[in-house]
Amino acid sequence: MGARSHPLIDYYAASVRAAIVEIGGERGDGSTSHFLRFAADHRLPFWSIDIAQRPSEHPSVITGTSGEDWLTHTLPTLRTQVAFAYLDNFDWPYASLGHKRWLQDQVAEYAARGVSLTRENSMQAHLNQTLLLEPHLAPDAAILFDDTWPRPSTAPGPRFDGKGATALAHLLARGWRVLDASDPAIERYDGFVLVARGRWEKRLPPPRADGWTWNARDDARDWGRAAAAAARLVPPGHTLVLAGLGKNAKRLWRYLRSTGVRAAFLDDLVERWPDLARLSDAELTASHHVLITPDSADDLHQRLRSTAAAAVFTVPEALEHDRSLARQLAAA
Ligand SMILES: C[S@@+](CC[C@H](N)C(=O)[O-])C[C@H]1O[C@@H](n2cnc3c(N)ncnc32)[C@H](O)[C@@H]1O
């Protein structure tokens, strides 16, 4: 829900060497259109399955069929291996959102299909789909579970919670490993866990010239693309310094973590991040490139421009730089 973890596939593009399957299609977060573009760019087969009947012009976007039905009856006939599965279907009834009208409507919608919208049933559906996928997975395979998150190490009980929790226990017991995950929490709306077996490598995706625009009010912005654009503004050996109050910078850092990009953060962030070095304004030097992540930060901009940092830039500036880079590469 609102996690937008699907852009992670761009960071693992070089490792996706067989088909992509999504269970739980487009419903506001843009996953299906993202995978359609990715599959077309990389000439890979892709199918998106959703139980809800929705108009679709694309033959590989199948609606009105459950993921379980499609995996049982259609996937075996396709004679293909699956390298990447995105499981984001049977909705998760967040405990802290139980009072929301839309969640009550969702419970009624599932009940009309004779299905009880419970956490147990959501986990079971994602486990069943994982078991049905297993015989068709490529040797190098990854599964991205949305609305799934690691629990704090101090919390008693299972290691993960959310839609994919029991499927993850199953896969990890069979030697799969966690490649990427949201930070641990008791409950989080933007949780995800990416697990894999075989060879998987995380790299910055290339710049793109197409017309995606930055909208500060859009909570489902593609931070994956913004992160790659920001990283490209920093020369090799220099450090990207994240300046902001937390949420945006954390989303962006989620994509850069483990790509080898050198990063630090300014000490006026609310929370500490154990995996990042902490700097003050006075410690900025000509090898630091400061990225401002809050959406309106004129004061911060002015303050940081008076430091010794090599450059200070915003996310829209990074994206613009990336677009012109992509145009130059295309023209060359
Ligand atoms: C959270 S939404 C998916 C959001 C989507 N990934 C996006 O980016 O907008 C969950 C979807 O799962 C679908 N769904 C629920 N149970 C399903 C099942 N058993 N098989 C396939 N789809 C299912 C619902 O119809 C709903 O569209």
The ligand as a MOL file (V3000), in Angstrom:
LIG
                    3D

  0  0  0     0  0            999 V3000
M  V30 BEGIN CTAB
M  V30 COUNTS 27 29 0 0 0
M  V30 BEGIN ATOM
M  V30 1 C -2.7240 -3.5580 -3.3390 0
M  V30 2 S -3.6120 -3.8380 -4.8100 0 CHG=1
M  V30 3 C -2.3510 -3.9240 -6.0150 0
M  V30 4 C -1.7110 -2.5930 -6.2890 0
M  V30 5 C -0.8850 -2.5760 -7.5570 0
M  V30 6 N 0.2830 -3.4490 -7.4500 0
M  V30 7 C -0.4900 -1.1460 -7.9430 0
M  V30 8 O 0.7090 -0.8640 -8.1470 0
M  V30 9 O -1.3580 -0.2870 -8.0670 0 CHG=-1
M  V30 10 C -4.1110 -5.4950 -4.5780 0
M  V30 11 C -4.8120 -6.1150 -5.7880 0
M  V30 12 O -4.8690 -7.5330 -5.5750 0
M  V30 13 C -6.0370 -8.0320 -6.2110 0
M  V30 14 N -6.2780 -9.3840 -5.6500 0
M  V30 15 C -6.7590 -9.7340 -4.4580 0
M  V30 16 N -6.7480 -11.0670 -4.3060 0
M  V30 17 C -6.2210 -11.5890 -5.4470 0
M  V30 18 C -5.9160 -12.8870 -5.9000 0
M  V30 19 N -6.1350 -13.9590 -5.1390 0
M  V30 20 N -5.3800 -13.0360 -7.1280 0
M  V30 21 C -5.1350 -11.9550 -7.9230 0
M  V30 22 N -5.4010 -10.6950 -7.5400 0
M  V30 23 C -5.9220 -10.5070 -6.3160 0
M  V30 24 C -7.0940 -6.9720 -5.9160 0
M  V30 25 O -8.1250 -7.0180 -6.8800 0
M  V30 26 C -6.2520 -5.6790 -6.0020 0
M  V30 27 O -6.3620 -5.0870 -7.2850 0
M  V30 END ATOM
M  V30 BEGIN BOND
M  V30 1 1 1 2
M  V30 2 1 2 3
M  V30 3 1 2 10
M  V30 4 1 3 4
M  V30 5 1 4 5
M  V30 6 1 5 6
M  V30 7 1 5 7
M  V30 8 2 7 8
M  V30 9 1 7 9
M  V30 10 1 10 11
M  V30 11 1 11 12
M  V30 12 1 11 26
M  V30 13 1 12 13
M  V30 14 1 13 14
M  V30 15 1 13 24
M  V30 16 1 14 15
M  V30 17 1 14 23
M  V30 18 2 15 16
M  V30 19 1 16 17
M  V30 20 1 17 18
M  V30 21 2 17 23
M  V30 22 1 18 19
M  V30 23 2 18 20
M  V30 24 1 20 21
M  V30 25 2 21 22
M  V30 26 1 22 23
M  V30 27 1 24 25
M  V30 28 1 24 26
M  V30 29 1 26 27
M  V30 END BOND
M  V30 END CTAB
M  END
